[in-house]
């Protein structure tokens, strides 16, 4: 039982490590391409795909999808384009919190 737990934890840890390392490199390049389009919609779509993809990966690893969304947020916050990503999301949050 302890051996199975150790194997499970090591595979989850390895999966999260790979996700973070590849995510840093991949997201930087992808957001450079998206920045060339100068489209806020592309940034929002890329952010949503990043969060969804990270959630799917962590679910496949047997972890919470919320952890994947958190990891995606951390990765997005570390990109050079965090201010461009933050602006359209701030608009979405303000619409979601409106009383209309």
N, C-alpha and C positions, 0 to 999 in steps of 0.2 A: 504494500500500500504506500509506504513512504517512497519507494522507488518510482512508482507511477506518478506520485505527486511531484517528485523532483524532475522527472522527465517532462511533465506538463508545464511546470514553471519555467524550465529552461527553454522549451520550444516557444512559449509565449514571450519570454524575455528576448529571445533571438528574433522573433517576428517583429516585436516592437522596435528593436534596434535597427533592423533592416528597413522598416517603414520610416523611421526618423532619418536615417542616413540617406536613403534614396529620395525621400521626400524633400530634404533640403536641396539637393542637387537638381532634382527634376522640377520642383516648383519654381526655383529661380529661373530656369530656362523657359519654362512654360509661361510664366508671367512676363518675361521679356518679350515673348512673341505676342501675348495679349496686349501688352502696352503699346506695341506698334500699331495696333488697330484703333487705339484711342477711343475705345467704347466702354462706357460704364456697364452696359449690359453684359459684355464679355467678361468683365471682372466679376460681376455677381454670379454669372453662370459658372465660372471657373472656381469660385469660392464654394458654391453649392456642390459641384462635382468633387472637389477636394474633401469636403466634409462627408459626403455620401460614400466616397471611395474608402476613406479611412474607417468609417463605421462598418462597412462591409468587411474590410480586412480584419478588424479586431473581432468582429462576430465570427468570422471563419477561424480565428485563433482560439475561440471559446471564451472570449472576453466580452465586456459590455460594449454596445454600440456607442454609448455615451463616452466611454474612454476614447474611442476612435474620433468622435467629434471634438473632444478636448485636445487630442493630439493634433488634429488638423488645425485647430485654432492656434496652437502653439507654433506649428510650422508656418502658418500664414502670418503670424505676428513677427516671425523672424525674417521674412522676405524684405527686400529693398522697397517693395511696392506696398507696404502696410498702410500708408496713408491713402493711397488710391483705392485700396480694398476697403478701408474703413468708411470712406465717404458714402458710397451707395448703400452700404449696410446700415449706416446711421439713418438714412432716409427711410429704409424699410422698417426699422424699429420705430421711428416716429409715426409712420402710418399705422403700424400695428397698435400703438398706444393711443391713437387719437380717439376722441369720443364720438365720432361721426357714425 
